[in-house]
Amino acid sequence: MAEALSPYKELLNGVGIPQFNAIDGEAVNQAIPDLLNQLEKELETIEYSLCNQAKLGIKPQWDEVLQPLQQIGERLRWSWGVVNHLLGVCNNPELREAHQKQQAAVVKFTSRISQSKAIYEALEALESQAAGLGKCQNRILQAELLAMRLRGVGLSVEDQPIFNQLSEELSALATSFSNNVLDATADWNLLITEEVQMAGCPQSLRELLAHAAQQKDHPNACAETGPWLLGLDQPRYGPFMQFSESRQLREKLYKAFITRASLEPNNNQILVTKILQLRQKKAALLGYKNWAEVSLASKMAPSVFAVETLLEDLRSPSFTSCIKELDDLRDMAPEATDLQPWDVSFWAEKLRLQRFNLDSESLRPWFPLPQVLDGLFDLCERLFSIRIEAADGGAPIWHSDVRYFKIYEKISNELLASFYLDPYSRPGSKRGGAWMDECLGRHRLSNGQLVLPVAYLICNQSPPLGDTPSLMTFSEVETLFHEFGHGLQHMLTRIEQPEAAGINGVEWDAVELPSQFMENWCYDKKTLTSMARHWKSGEPLPEEEHTKLLLARNFMAGANTLRQVHLALTDLQLHANWHLQSGISPEQMRREIAKTTSVLPLLEEDSLLCSFSHIFAGGYSAGYYSYKWAEVLSADAFAAFEEAGLDDELAVQEMGQRFRATVLSLGGSETPQQIFEAFRGRAPSAQALLRHSGLLN
């Protein structure tokens, strides 16, 4: 057995799957400075060689520029990526402090690479030899040149230090923003001791809240008699808002949720303004009017106007639909004349039950996580001719919740990739939401050895309780399918240039195509039949329940679409039109937008921007519209299967292979438009999205 590496050496290892539990704050503080020093020397060697070649009039070659750059980038991504991953799933004070301490140096080094004149001039020289490069290489080259321009390579000697300081500040602010949301979510709890306050709450929620109380100084808490601990994490918050008959408690919980990270000691209000201000300054230095233009420079959407046009096409019908939906709720609610935001989920659930006889909570027993995984894996075998097998114990993990799987070619048995699944919510140490990230990307080492992709798939669903497995809501099932779609694009790529393999090099507003495409299969009869089985009896979901799900698919679609439009427009307008001289705060601008994107007026205390991590701590700044932009592609892609015939198994399999050979295999080697047209045989159409959303008259 190989001798275990020290935590310090483990973080410098740079190859294979990390030993997650060996990496702590001390290792980060020791290893990252040494790694950066080493990479700096290697970068200087590359620059020296390129400068000498330029003086001698020798044209640079691909392998002399892009390949060594990729190797430096991969070693930094590997080590710093592990730190970022652990910060998201095993957050603790020691790791947080170490990350904060090293972050500025990491950002400084990435700026150093991006602003290297020697490398930029070598890339420009390569551009003049474009005819001798392949299509994928040209895509990578153009992306690298654009990225360097957007990171300040062309700035003056005076402006570059200012730009770099802004980048370092923004990186630190994003981390602080994320930590504030995590802490604010974890810190708010409400102990319920009276049975009457739990009226309407289903057994599964009572068990979850009692379990939460057990973890917080109430070891004897039980589902029947309490006490029950309410919180702002989605597995507790969502169902309580949906089922609790206590309007007073729903109001209290809702207001706590919409004011997350807006109060001391986790106040993001100043950070929102500061982040927007610093992004605007960076945009100005780069010669752009605003940060939205910077963001769109590397995306599919050609302009802010094009995005606004798409969002307006969705806003108008969804606003009209939302008015009707809320009127329908008022017809049911005793508080009809005073319907408030904390009433919507509750009465929507009542209306869903009345209209479709569909009780979303009663579906949970039919969706135990192990059975859902089996159904998901069966679908992938049908569509993409792959086999997915559990490989627990075959790789290091960071928490006992985590599982490990391998993916093989169905026919040849060739190992293609592997992935981690971390499915359950852990308030306080794991950030909320769901995401896919790269552990290892497909590429070849300098010795020719092929590195296979490894993905992180992270969700935040309800955990198992006692002998009961994690029983999923249908929404959680859709989330799992969504993230697995991202994972498939990462893992089934055949591109070996790491800059274009998997999701790398894919324009941000197209990257949601495979994820949103996979959500459609949750409603497919064959897929649903294979995964929806009662966790105790094994009985399949009754046919009438499947019919109800189909009928209820677009229930409250107007309100749901309008909310996404509100978030996307808020994001876009803040980054296109807000500045310190606007005369209004970012929140006031959002409230102006809400006049046409929200039927119910926003509450005075609504501080959603303070927890809008997608745009202030993630990669979606001036890019939240990407969900809807890509949904045009994903809906149209699924329509190809509908047109082929979902009941025609051979046609479905043939179309699945075509989808794999294009969307899932080609990564960023071609433009998303070219790849979509290769799959669909034509340009994308928005008609399928409007039809699937129930917004097409």
C-alpha angles and dihedrals in degrees: 000000000000115000113256115251121238114256088253094053092040091061090049093046094097097187136082127001114331124244091240098188091054093062118087139154094276091054090050092052092049102040106039097060090048091048092050092049091051093047091047090058091049091049091051090052091053092048093048091052093047093049091051091050091050092052090052092047093245113151114233120244128222094247091052095055116020099033098055090041090053091050092053091046093049094051091051092043091050096051100035090038090061090052092050092046093052090046088058099046105025104027115177135159095255094051092042092053092048092048090050091048095052100034098088092052092050092050090046092054094047088051089049091057094043092051099046107131092198092055094042092051090048090052090049089052089051089051089060087058093051093127089067094052128084124246093259093048091051091051090051092046094051091046091051093049092049092046091052091050091050089049094055108263091141096049123115123259088256097049100042097072090048091050092049092049089053090051092051092047092049092050091052092046092051091053092048090049092052093046091050091054091047093049096043090051093048096043098057113084133151121200114216114201103164120083092214090064090061094057112139095016113129123234094256091057093045089053093048093049092046090050089052089052090051089057090052108057098292104099094165096054114130137181095248103048104015150169096212125197117215121202144170098249111113099248089059101029100048100050093042091055088047101049113017113113091201104100089184093057092043089055092049093048094045093051091048089052096050092046095050112141092004096102135059135307090025100034117159097174095099091042092057091057093042094050092050091047094050092047089052090052091051091050091051092051089052091051097252125130093231145346092267089065090050091050095048093047089083099036138085095249108090098211148354087258091057091053092047089051092054092046092049090050086058098036099059099054093037092052091053091046093048092055090056092046093053091047087055089053091049089055087062103035123087086213090056095138091050104037107169132191091257089058097055101078092042097051093038088060090050091049092047089054092047097044101040102013084236117146105191093198093053089060093064096087089058093057110056109166096242091053092045089052090051090052092047092049092047089053092051090050090052096045104034105021094239132131122219120201133182112249100177110169091025096101139025117274134198099216137019090245091065123103130194128214139180129215123215136181105260096224106030096032089226112162107242108171146321136225145196122229117202100176110167136081117249107180113209098023104042123053118237128254129045131276148161121226138176120260094167128358127211111267143122124255121229089264091058096254113145116233112209122218122264120190136198112220111190127185135164106216130143112292125232114274117211109309092345114099122223102290107204132215113230088249089058089051089054090048092053091050089047095054091042088057089059088047093052092055089050096045104038097049117127094195113110097189098097093211089063102028120115112332093347113112092013112130109253095239091056099044093087092061099095094038095053090040090059093053090067091065091065086077096044109113097224093047093046092048091052096053107026104084127138109260093226107033100026089226114152120246107275116256092241091058090054089050090051091052091053093047092047095045094103095036107140088001091146093057093043094049092044091054091053090048090050092053093044094048092045090053093046097046094045090055095040105039113013121097136147091267092054091098091228135077123247088254092052090052089051090052091053089053090048091063088077100024102047126055094193112058115248115256117249091244095047106128101168093149089068091065098033092117094164092073103025101039104016138055098273103090106143084353107083087105085071091089091062095036091054092042088067086060096042095048091048090048092053089046087065088064091046091052091048088051124261089220092055101087095189092050091048092051093047091049090047091055089050091051090049093048092053119021097027099036108039099056111177095337091107134020116279089242091056092046093048092049090049088056100038101031091231144045117289121271127206093215094090092053093051090047095047090047093051090238098114114100 
